[in-house]
């Protein structure tokens, strides 16, 4: 399949990172007790989302409906995993005795810090599209990390949002903008989690873009990984994925669902992405990798 430049960026960067990890020696990760390969000093890449296609890794089948369900759960601001469990059970092991996940990203974004960071971000950019102070955080410095044990701490710890005005020949019309985001992932399981983190953030950007009170389209997503790693238990699957014939699935982002639309009908939001994914061509390689907690 012929690729456009925006589609090509993530598959090329992803496979390059995976190959780099496979060349690294296996060392013991003390917290998990598992062998791990890691890239010292981190990694980063930049994706162009202007074609409104979901970024996919191209080397194994993915499930955009799962990513959409996570995003819908995040946008609800919930700690409880009951609704999400119908689509994705990976958060259930992190739940506390009351059934809630203390470090649930959406809860941190929308409730935990005493403000709705997502709504505030949308409102701030609507009022002042040149605002450079839009940062949404999931990291709580009063309880996360720094040697303190906890059941779960955020991996994607935060992201920025910014608008860039698009200058046109006709300057008499209303200003139009592109939305850009920089996502910082503290610790990235490159084989299991990274493809879904990237898909999910693209979906989230699409929702936030539709929620703005100014005309805007998607721009770029810059992803920084502080600790990209590959667990040794996934080595064989990673190697198999790289010898498979790449397939670059064209799954369109919705482009119209706002924050309110998603929270009002999260099941419909997931169903829409499942339908879009069902019409796409996917790699022949499929796997169900173990999630290392």
Number of C-alpha atoms within 10 A of each C-alpha: 7 7 11 9 11 17 25 18 19 21 19 12 16 20 17 12 19 21 13 13 23 20 11 15 12 16 13 13 12 9 7 11 9 14 15 22 21 22 20 12 9 16 14 15 14 16 21 20 23 14 15 21 19 22 29 27 27 26 24 23 19 21 16 25 22 21 26 28 25 25 26 28 24 21 22 20 19 22 24 20 21 14 15 22 14 10 16 15 13 13 17 16 13 19 18 14 7 8 14 18 22 20 24 24 27 23 23 25 25 23 16 19 14 9 12 17 21 20 15 14 20 22 15 17 21 17 12 12 21 13 14 12 12 18 16 20 20 24 21 15 8 8 13 16 14 8 7 8 10 12 12 18 21 20 21 22 17 18 19 18 22 21 24 15 15 11 10 10 6 8 8 7 8 9 15 16 20 17 24 20 23 18 22 20 23 18 19 23 21 22 22 18 13 20 24 22 22 22 23 23 23 26 27 21 23 23 23 23 28 21 21 21 14 19 15 20 22 23 21 18 23 17 21 20 23 18 18 25 24 23 26 18 15 16 17 10 17 25 13 14 23 17 10 14 13 18 21 22 22 19 21 16 22 18 16 13 18 18 21 13 15 20 17 13 11 21 16 12 20 22 14 17 22 19 13 17 20 14 11 13 13 21 18 14 19 14 13 8 12 10 12 12 10
